[in-house]
Amino acid sequence: MNGAFRIVDTEHMKVLLIGGAGYIGSSIAYHLVDMGHEPVILDNLSTGSREAVPPAAPFIEADCGDQAALERTIREHKITAAVQLAAAIRVDESVTDPAKYYFNNTVKSLSVFTTCAKMGVTDFVFSSTAAVYGEASAGLITETVPTQPANPYGHSKLASEFMLRDIARVGGMRATIFRYFNVAGADPRLRNGQRTKLATHLVKVASEVAAGIRPHLDVYGTDYPTADGTAIRDYIHITDLADAHVLALTKPGTPGQTRLYNCGYGTGHSVREVVAAFDKVLNHALPTQNKPRRAGDVASLVCDSRKLKTELGWTPRHASIDTIVETALNWERKLTAGS
């Protein structure tokens, strides 16, 4: 497994990562550092962790909805590029508490978009989600598949996408929207990985079970219309996802343009297949329990990522469920050991 990052020949960038102390944001921060760029982190630490931020990166503890703090950060650090990652992300919670998701993900993102445009940010990346597609009928989901979110989380992100397009067009920002499929794994050098407490993501929860933190893995839904009855997802390694973000910033579009890309590998794995990958690494069976489906979950989400590869030159380097599982488990063991 090669943990080396790609080096892009481009001038030094200073990038504001809004929500940059979270799993994805901090991984992008390390990727930027490795490539000779400077991340600046703004996060309220509601779900992120100060320890996840690269030691040399400037850190501002503030909420993304705090317009004054955001303006001050952009001005003082001379920010011209920004990534909006701050969001609430639990599908099941969005079903029971939709107001929280529309406020955190939509209302606050509107404030971020307008503030960045007003302050002269020229390049902007927004982290969206495959949940905007809902129960898509296509086998491989392209960016042109109709959006039909099945839960408030997906709706909150899709609304933000529409807002960003209009604000970028009027303000002249070069914007990129990434629709993440299932992000998993950890930095191969184990500097960073998912630290989320009470996580609901399959690979993270399975890693905690494998590390002895949880007694078993709950398999939510065994009656889906799939080969083994469990839900299918497209898992993308966090390092490959971080690489896509840097490519978007180093290969910007035209002013006022918004580009849209799916982020995944185009290969679906069922819950049972992910469990089997853990069994293989562990050399024993991961304990599981079958549970009813969770509200808002869909049977299958697998993307067509050819547009990302063609337009940005993205080349995945960790596109293996075994690699994803191995790095996630190694990271969980490191966390458990306290090192």
URBEL-V415459 format. One record per residue. RES is the residue in three letters. SS is DSSP state (helix for helix, strand for strand, loop for the rest). Layout:
res=RES ss=SS
res=RES ss=SS
This chain:
res=MET ss=loop
res=ASN ss=loop
res=GLY ss=loop
res=ALA ss=loop
res=PHE ss=loop
res=ARG ss=loop
res=ILE ss=loop
res=VAL ss=loop
res=ASP ss=loop
res=THR ss=loop
res=GLU ss=loop
res=HIS ss=loop
res=MET ss=loop
res=LYS ss=strand
res=VAL ss=strand
res=LEU ss=strand
res=LEU ss=strand
res=ILE ss=strand
res=GLY ss=loop
res=GLY ss=loop
res=ALA ss=loop
res=GLY ss=loop
res=TYR ss=helix
res=ILE ss=helix
res=GLY ss=helix
res=SER ss=helix
res=SER ss=helix
res=ILE ss=helix
res=ALA ss=helix
res=TYR ss=helix
res=HIS ss=helix
res=LEU ss=helix
res=VAL ss=helix
res=ASP ss=helix
res=MET ss=loop
res=GLY ss=loop
res=HIS ss=loop
res=GLU ss=strand
res=PRO ss=strand
res=VAL ss=strand
res=ILE ss=strand
res=LEU ss=strand
res=ASP ss=strand
res=ASN ss=loop
res=LEU ss=loop
res=SER ss=loop
res=THR ss=loop
res=GLY ss=loop
res=SER ss=loop
res=ARG ss=helix
res=GLU ss=helix
res=ALA ss=helix
res=VAL ss=loop
res=PRO ss=loop
res=PRO ss=loop
res=ALA ss=loop
res=ALA ss=loop
res=PRO ss=strand
res=PHE ss=strand
res=ILE ss=strand
res=GLU ss=strand
res=ALA ss=loop
res=ASP ss=loop
res=CYS ss=loop
res=GLY ss=loop
res=ASP ss=loop
res=GLN ss=helix
res=ALA ss=helix
res=ALA ss=helix
res=LEU ss=helix
res=GLU ss=helix
res=ARG ss=helix
res=THR ss=helix
res=ILE ss=helix
res=ARG ss=helix
res=GLU ss=helix
res=HIS ss=loop
res=LYS ss=loop
res=ILE ss=loop
res=THR ss=loop
res=ALA ss=strand
res=ALA ss=strand
res=VAL ss=strand
res=GLN ss=strand
res=LEU ss=loop
res=ALA ss=loop
res=ALA ss=loop
res=ALA ss=loop
res=ILE ss=loop
res=ARG ss=loop
res=VAL ss=helix
res=ASP ss=helix
res=GLU ss=helix
res=SER ss=helix
res=VAL ss=helix
res=THR ss=helix
res=ASP ss=loop
res=PRO ss=helix
res=ALA ss=helix
res=LYS ss=helix
res=TYR ss=helix
res=TYR ss=helix
res=PHE ss=helix
res=ASN ss=helix
res=ASN ss=helix
res=THR ss=helix
res=VAL ss=helix
res=LYS ss=helix
res=SER ss=helix
res=LEU ss=helix
res=SER ss=helix
res=VAL ss=helix
res=PHE ss=helix
res=THR ss=helix
res=THR ss=helix
res=CYS ss=helix
res=ALA ss=helix
res=LYS ss=helix
res=MET ss=loop
res=GLY ss=loop
res=VAL ss=loop
res=THR ss=loop
res=ASP ss=strand
res=PHE ss=strand
res=VAL ss=strand
res=PHE ss=strand
res=SER ss=strand
res=SER ss=strand
res=THR ss=strand
res=ALA ss=helix
res=ALA ss=helix
res=VAL ss=helix
res=TYR ss=helix
res=GLY ss=loop
res=GLU ss=loop
res=ALA ss=loop
res=SER ss=loop
res=ALA ss=loop
res=GLY ss=loop
res=LEU ss=loop
res=ILE ss=strand
res=THR ss=loop
res=GLU ss=loop
res=THR ss=loop
res=VAL ss=loop
res=PRO ss=loop
res=THR ss=loop
res=GLN ss=loop
res=PRO ss=loop
res=ALA ss=loop
res=ASN ss=loop
res=PRO ss=helix
res=TYR ss=helix
res=GLY ss=helix
res=HIS ss=helix
res=SER ss=helix
res=LYS ss=helix
res=LEU ss=helix
res=ALA ss=helix
res=SER ss=helix
res=GLU ss=helix
res=PHE ss=helix
res=MET ss=helix
res=LEU ss=helix
res=ARG ss=helix
res=ASP ss=helix
res=ILE ss=helix
res=ALA ss=helix
res=ARG ss=helix
res=VAL ss=helix
res=GLY ss=helix
res=GLY ss=loop
res=MET ss=loop
res=ARG ss=strand
res=ALA ss=strand
res=THR ss=strand
res=ILE ss=strand
res=PHE ss=strand
res=ARG ss=strand
res=TYR ss=strand
res=PHE ss=loop
res=ASN ss=strand
res=VAL ss=strand
res=ALA ss=strand
res=GLY ss=loop
res=ALA ss=loop
res=ASP ss=loop
res=PRO ss=loop
res=ARG ss=loop
res=LEU ss=loop
res=ARG ss=loop
res=ASN ss=loop
res=GLY ss=loop
res=GLN ss=loop
res=ARG ss=loop
res=THR ss=loop
res=LYS ss=loop
res=LEU ss=loop
res=ALA ss=loop
res=THR ss=loop
res=HIS ss=loop
res=LEU ss=helix
res=VAL ss=helix
res=LYS ss=helix
res=VAL ss=helix
res=ALA ss=helix
res=SER ss=helix
res=GLU ss=helix
res=VAL ss=helix
res=ALA ss=helix
res=ALA ss=loop
res=GLY ss=loop
res=ILE ss=loop
res=ARG ss=loop
res=PRO ss=loop
res=HIS ss=loop
res=LEU ss=strand
res=ASP ss=strand
res=VAL ss=strand
res=TYR ss=strand
res=GLY ss=loop
res=THR ss=loop
res=ASP ss=loop
res=TYR ss=loop
res=PRO ss=loop
res=THR ss=loop
res=ALA ss=loop
res=ASP ss=loop
res=GLY ss=loop
res=THR ss=loop
res=ALA ss=loop
res=ILE ss=strand
res=ARG ss=strand
res=ASP ss=strand
res=TYR ss=strand
res=ILE ss=strand
res=HIS ss=strand
res=ILE ss=helix
res=THR ss=helix
res=ASP ss=helix
res=LEU ss=helix
res=ALA ss=helix
res=ASP ss=helix
res=ALA ss=helix
res=HIS ss=helix
res=VAL ss=helix
res=LEU ss=helix
res=ALA ss=helix
res=LEU ss=helix
res=THR ss=helix
res=LYS ss=loop
res=PRO ss=loop
res=GLY ss=loop
res=THR ss=loop
res=PRO ss=loop
res=GLY ss=loop
res=GLN ss=loop
res=THR ss=strand
res=ARG ss=strand
res=LEU ss=strand
res=TYR ss=strand
res=ASN ss=strand
res=CYS ss=strand
res=GLY ss=loop
res=TYR ss=loop
res=GLY ss=loop
res=THR ss=loop
res=GLY ss=strand
res=HIS ss=strand
res=SER ss=strand
res=VAL ss=helix
res=ARG ss=helix
res=GLU ss=helix
res=VAL ss=helix
res=VAL ss=helix
res=ALA ss=helix
res=ALA ss=helix
res=PHE ss=helix
res=ASP ss=helix
res=LYS ss=helix
res=VAL ss=helix
res=LEU ss=helix
res=ASN ss=loop
res=HIS ss=loop
res=ALA ss=loop
res=LEU ss=loop
res=PRO ss=loop
res=THR ss=strand
res=GLN ss=strand
res=ASN ss=strand
res=LYS ss=strand
res=PRO ss=loop
res=ARG ss=loop
res=ARG ss=loop
res=ALA ss=loop
res=GLY ss=loop
res=ASP ss=loop
res=VAL ss=loop
res=ALA ss=loop
res=SER ss=strand
res=LEU ss=strand
res=VAL ss=loop
res=CYS ss=strand
res=ASP ss=loop
res=SER ss=loop
res=ARG ss=helix
res=LYS ss=helix
res=LEU ss=helix
res=LYS ss=helix
res=THR ss=helix
res=GLU ss=helix
res=LEU ss=helix
res=GLY ss=loop
res=TRP ss=loop
res=THR ss=loop
res=PRO ss=loop
res=ARG ss=loop
res=HIS ss=loop
res=ALA ss=loop
res=SER ss=loop
res=ILE ss=helix
res=ASP ss=helix
res=THR ss=helix
res=ILE ss=helix
res=VAL ss=helix
res=GLU ss=helix
res=THR ss=helix
res=ALA ss=helix
res=LEU ss=helix
res=ASN ss=helix
res=TRP ss=helix
res=GLU ss=helix
res=ARG ss=helix
res=LYS ss=helix
res=LEU ss=helix
res=THR ss=helix
res=ALA ss=helix
res=GLY ss=loop
res=SER ss=loop
